[in-house]
Amino acid sequence: MFQPVSLFIGLRYSRSSKGNAFISFISFFSIAGIAIGLMALFTVSSVMNGFENNLKTNMLGLIPHVEIASDGQTKAQMIQLQDTVITSKFVKRASLYRHGEAILQTNRDLHGVLLQGLYDDNASLYKISDKVIQGNWQTVMTSRYHIAVSRYLTRKLGIGLGDKVRVIMPNASTYTPLGRVPSQRLFTVAAIYETGSEIDMGLAFTSGESLQRVLKLPQSSAPNLSISLNDPFQLDAFSASASAILSQYTVTDWRQSQGTLFAAVAMEKRIMSMLLALIVLVAVFNIVSALTMMVSEKQSEVAILQTLGLTPAQVQQVFMIQGLYNGLIGTSIGAALGLLLSAYINEVLAGIGLNLLTGIALPVKFDVMSLSLIAVGSITMSFLATLYPARKAANVSPAEVLRYE
């Protein structure tokens, strides 16, 4: 099969097992360094994406992505707004709901939570029913004064299914002969959920009607509107597309309550990637060293090739192909090992005795786009590393080199 002469010679140099042993060692070290760096980058990126995806699913799946306050609107107006918002391509669900700060009290302990009151379960903002591990979620929605709490809260408060828990609302109170008393009511635990995130420590659910009664709100009081997006990270795009509507209301979003945590996760992922990328960068510098020494060793061969008709541009391409070959081999091996290690990371950790807590595994999510960018970045750095040695080879003067041959 026909090959350009520069490609043929470059591949011959790359595959040649003869020559300076030190140069061969440096070439091998550059390939190994790129492979190890890519493997580490692929693994860390996949695990961090898995953690971020778990947080997005478990935490942002149970709180409003966007909340629109009723601001004195009627319930009919909020329903009309719900019908308008749901037409957006960014919106997955929209639901009327209420919330209030509450204290859950038992004979054993008390704990502060955000109590959310949901309305029509079929159009609910949440997928909390998927997280229920005990009890019946429908009972929470259809029966008055029933509540869903996390497994963490059942342990802390010493309660279980069917037990009573006193719900105290500090922001709603009544006046009695003894003074101002916070509104309170006994609720029955009808469902227990678990997400495995810090949401479990401070979130409880009941029906919107039950919460409205405990808050002492009139029947005409309109609930807020909660919006769930297809992707919580599309918040800016949704806000821009619905700016005309949202500008008329008081709007809050998930970034005000959970934004700090996700910003910290994103920053940690970037720093880890940057540190591991240095491994690849060091290996790329080895390509520069190996090619520079190769050019010095093969000056006579380069001069002979030039006398046989090879142009300086073709000589430059020979050494660029040789360096890029090392980069491609290292990237391919590293990508394959990285994907394999990521897929079996929990089994590998268990095999070397680094077991996590019982029942807990490292989450892994493969993001094709980010992994592709990492691989392309490695190949690009390998290519850039060939430019200086290749230019040096192209500037070799055949007359000077062959004068004493």
Summary of the structure (lengths in Angstrom):
residues: 405
radius of gyration: 32.1
end to end distance: 34.5
largest distance: 114.6
contacts: 1318
relative contact order: 0.19
helix: 56%
strand: 19%
